[in-house]
Amino acid sequence: MSSYLSETLMVCKAHTWKATVLPDGRWLLYNQTEHQAITLAATAGILWELCDGRTPVAGLIQQLQDLYPKAQTEQLKADIQRMIHSLLEQELVIIPETPAS
């Protein structure tokens, strides 16, 4: 997988995972099929939730920039790219064959 994802790429949550936000802001994702649990940092959990299969990477970046207006734009873009790569590698999100409707 290349280190840069196209900003037009769309990703969606893998539907086998269910989320709970913990009191400290982290996200607990549980896969009922595989009986696995993963904890995500707050921002990664928010990003995971935003992955709807209709919003391109550029839109995800914009939504998180709106949420974190004081963040440096280039650093935030790089962080989001890394987070999406990680979510893909862990199969928490997928690249849909066709965009969600």
C-alpha positions as CSV (number, residue, x, y, z in Angstrom):
1,M,0.0,0.0,0.0
2,S,1.4,3.4,-0.9
3,S,2.0,5.9,1.9
4,Y,-0.3,8.5,0.3
5,L,-4.0,7.8,-0.1
6,S,-5.8,9.7,-2.9
7,E,-8.0,12.4,-1.4
8,T,-10.8,11.2,-3.6
9,L,-10.7,7.7,-2.1
10,M,-13.7,6.7,0.0
11,V,-13.5,4.3,2.9
12,C,-16.3,2.9,5.1
13,K,-16.5,1.2,8.4
14,A,-16.3,-2.6,8.3
15,H,-19.8,-3.5,9.6
16,T,-18.5,-6.4,11.7
17,W,-17.2,-3.8,14.3
18,K,-19.4,-2.1,16.9
19,A,-18.2,0.9,18.9
20,T,-18.5,2.2,22.4
21,V,-17.0,5.5,23.6
22,L,-15.2,5.0,26.9
23,P,-15.4,7.6,29.7
24,D,-11.9,8.7,28.9
25,G,-12.7,9.5,25.3
26,R,-11.1,6.4,23.8
27,W,-13.2,4.2,21.5
28,L,-13.6,0.5,22.1
29,L,-14.4,-1.4,18.9
30,Y,-15.6,-5.0,19.2
31,N,-15.9,-7.5,16.4
32,Q,-18.7,-9.9,17.4
33,T,-17.8,-12.3,14.6
34,E,-14.1,-12.7,15.4
35,H,-14.5,-12.0,19.1
36,Q,-11.8,-9.3,18.9
37,A,-11.6,-5.9,20.7
38,I,-9.4,-2.9,19.7
39,T,-9.1,0.4,21.5
40,L,-8.6,3.6,19.5
41,A,-7.6,7.0,20.6
42,A,-10.4,9.6,20.6
43,T,-9.4,11.2,17.2
44,A,-9.0,7.8,15.5
45,G,-12.4,6.7,16.9
46,I,-14.0,9.9,15.5
47,L,-12.3,9.3,12.2
48,W,-13.5,5.7,12.1
49,E,-17.1,6.9,12.8
50,L,-16.9,9.4,9.9
51,C,-15.9,6.7,7.4
52,D,-19.3,6.2,5.8
53,G,-18.2,5.1,2.3
54,R,-19.6,8.4,0.8
55,T,-17.1,10.9,2.1
56,P,-13.8,11.0,0.3
57,V,-10.5,11.3,2.3
58,A,-10.5,15.1,1.5
59,G,-13.9,15.4,3.2
60,L,-12.7,13.4,6.2
61,I,-9.7,15.7,6.5
62,Q,-12.0,18.8,6.3
63,Q,-14.4,17.4,9.0
64,L,-11.5,16.9,11.4
65,Q,-10.0,20.3,10.6
66,D,-13.4,21.8,11.5
67,L,-13.3,19.8,14.8
68,Y,-9.7,20.8,15.5
69,P,-9.3,24.3,14.1
70,K,-6.0,25.0,15.9
71,A,-4.3,22.0,14.4
72,Q,-1.7,22.7,11.8
73,T,-3.2,21.7,8.4
74,E,-0.3,19.8,6.9
75,Q,0.3,17.9,10.2
76,L,-3.3,17.0,10.5
77,K,-3.5,15.7,6.9
78,A,-0.4,13.5,7.5
79,D,-1.9,12.2,10.8
80,I,-5.2,11.4,9.1
81,Q,-3.4,9.6,6.3
82,R,-1.5,7.5,8.8
83,M,-4.7,6.8,10.8
84,I,-6.6,5.7,7.7
85,H,-3.7,3.4,6.7
86,S,-3.8,1.9,10.2
87,L,-7.6,1.4,10.1
88,L,-7.2,-0.3,6.7
89,E,-4.4,-2.6,8.0
90,Q,-6.5,-3.6,11.0
91,E,-9.5,-4.1,8.7
92,L,-11.6,-1.7,10.7
93,V,-12.4,0.2,7.5
94,I,-12.6,-1.1,3.9
95,I,-12.5,0.5,0.5
96,P,-15.9,-0.2,-1.0
97,E,-16.2,-1.5,-4.5
98,T,-18.9,1.1,-5.1
99,P,-19.6,4.2,-3.0
100,A,-22.3,3.8,-0.3
101,S,-25.6,5.4,-1.2
